[in-house]
Amino acid sequence: MSDLNGKVAVVTGASKGIGAAIARSLAAAGAAVVVNYASGKEGAERVVAEIEANGGKAVAVKADVAMEADVRELFAAAKKAFGKLDVLVNNAGVYKFAPLEEITADEFHREFNINVLGTIFATREAIKYFGPNGGSVINLSSIASVGLPQAAVYSGSKGAIDAITRGLAAELGPRGIRVNAIAPGGTDTEGNQSAGMSGSDFEKTMIAATPLGRFGKPDDIARVAVFLASDDSAWLTGERLAASGGYR
């Protein structure tokens, strides 16, 4: 596993699922981790406890990434806790699959405010705290960015993440700041389980199209995030990785 000793990372939406796995893996690689949550306080505190039990350093910080004031407080808390910042993982995200006729303005704004605007807010704030050697921004995209039935809003939000990643990679690269995206395929998370995806025809279709021959696990994505957080990934600036289907 990559050596992240001495580095400090903020992971948004890290109280469960992929975010929690990334936070634990970053800590296992040596980073001090800020475990962000919006409503899952109990889950975030459990992630912190697990990290500390394994000898790592972590704090839980509540913040809604769609709210500018919350984002400012999140990074101020990271600075107060650990003194600096090296890595930002923009993991916080929401989704709701629905046919076109059922899409509402409220749902559009909910997904774009958290998935897209939250990524912009957090990245804009994080770069204020990166040191002279730059840092690493890791955005969570999705294979849904190519467009999936009944996912027009979610696919649109993740397509926006892809475009933002490419644009910011070019904009921030000269400042030593790497910006990359991980695009997981179907992944076994609490959200998918609660949505009734397990055992569904949709799950079977996704698995059939996945080189791994199975749904991804949060730890699969976490391993890619740890690599991107390390200095070993400097040559990957601007690349897009598909964690559940291999690299591309």
ZIGI-V179964 format. One record per backbone hydrogen bond with DSSP energy under -0.5 kcal/mol. NH is the residue of the N-H (numbers start at 1). CO is the residue of the C=O. If there is no record, write none. Layout:
BEGIN
nh->NH co->CO
nh->NH co->CO
END
This chain:
BEGIN
nh->4 co->2
nh->4 co->29
nh->6 co->30
nh->7 co->4
nh->9 co->32
nh->10 co->87
nh->11 co->34
nh->12 co->10
nh->12 co->89
nh->14 co->11
nh->14 co->36
nh->19 co->16
nh->20 co->16
nh->21 co->17
nh->22 co->18
nh->23 co->19
nh->24 co->20
nh->25 co->21
nh->26 co->22
nh->27 co->23
nh->28 co->24
nh->29 co->25
nh->30 co->27
nh->31 co->26
nh->32 co->7
nh->33 co->57
nh->34 co->9
nh->35 co->33
nh->35 co->59
nh->36 co->11
nh->36 co->34
nh->37 co->61
nh->41 co->39
nh->44 co->40
nh->45 co->41
nh->46 co->42
nh->47 co->43
nh->48 co->44
nh->49 co->45
nh->50 co->46
nh->51 co->47
nh->52 co->48
nh->53 co->49
nh->54 co->50
nh->54 co->51
nh->55 co->52
nh->56 co->51
nh->59 co->33
nh->61 co->35
nh->63 co->37
nh->65 co->63
nh->67 co->64
nh->68 co->66
nh->71 co->67
nh->72 co->68
nh->73 co->69
nh->74 co->70
nh->75 co->71
nh->76 co->72
nh->77 co->73
nh->78 co->74
nh->79 co->75
nh->80 co->76
nh->81 co->77
nh->82 co->78
nh->83 co->79
nh->85 co->129
nh->86 co->8
nh->87 co->8
nh->88 co->136
nh->89 co->10
nh->90 co->88
nh->90 co->138
nh->91 co->89
nh->98 co->150
nh->102 co->99
nh->103 co->100
nh->108 co->104
nh->109 co->105
nh->110 co->106
nh->111 co->107
nh->112 co->108
nh->113 co->109
nh->114 co->110
nh->115 co->111
nh->116 co->112
nh->117 co->112
nh->118 co->113
nh->120 co->116
nh->121 co->117
nh->122 co->118
nh->123 co->119
nh->124 co->120
nh->125 co->121
nh->126 co->122
nh->127 co->123
nh->128 co->125
nh->129 co->126
nh->130 co->126
nh->131 co->85
nh->131 co->134
nh->134 co->131
nh->135 co->176
nh->136 co->86
nh->137 co->178
nh->138 co->88
nh->139 co->137
nh->139 co->180
nh->140 co->90
nh->141 co->139
nh->141 co->182
nh->143 co->184
nh->145 co->142
nh->146 co->143
nh->147 co->144
nh->151 co->148
nh->155 co->151
nh->156 co->152
nh->157 co->153
nh->158 co->154
nh->159 co->155
nh->160 co->156
nh->161 co->157
nh->162 co->158
nh->163 co->159
nh->164 co->160
nh->165 co->161
nh->166 co->162
nh->167 co->163
nh->168 co->164
nh->169 co->165
nh->170 co->166
nh->171 co->167
nh->172 co->168
nh->173 co->169
nh->174 co->170
nh->175 co->172
nh->176 co->173
nh->177 co->172
nh->178 co->135
nh->178 co->176
nh->180 co->137
nh->181 co->239
nh->182 co->139
nh->183 co->241
nh->184 co->182
nh->188 co->216
nh->189 co->187
nh->193 co->189
nh->194 co->190
nh->195 co->191
nh->196 co->193
nh->197 co->192
nh->200 co->197
nh->204 co->200
nh->205 co->201
nh->206 co->202
nh->207 co->203
nh->208 co->204
nh->209 co->205
nh->209 co->206
nh->210 co->207
nh->211 co->209
nh->212 co->244
nh->213 co->210
nh->216 co->186
nh->218 co->188
nh->220 co->217
nh->221 co->217
nh->222 co->218
nh->223 co->219
nh->224 co->220
nh->225 co->221
nh->226 co->222
nh->227 co->223
nh->228 co->224
nh->229 co->225
nh->230 co->226
nh->230 co->227
nh->233 co->230
nh->234 co->231
nh->236 co->233
nh->237 co->234
nh->238 co->179
nh->239 co->236
nh->241 co->181
nh->242 co->246
nh->243 co->241
nh->245 co->242
nh->245 co->246
END
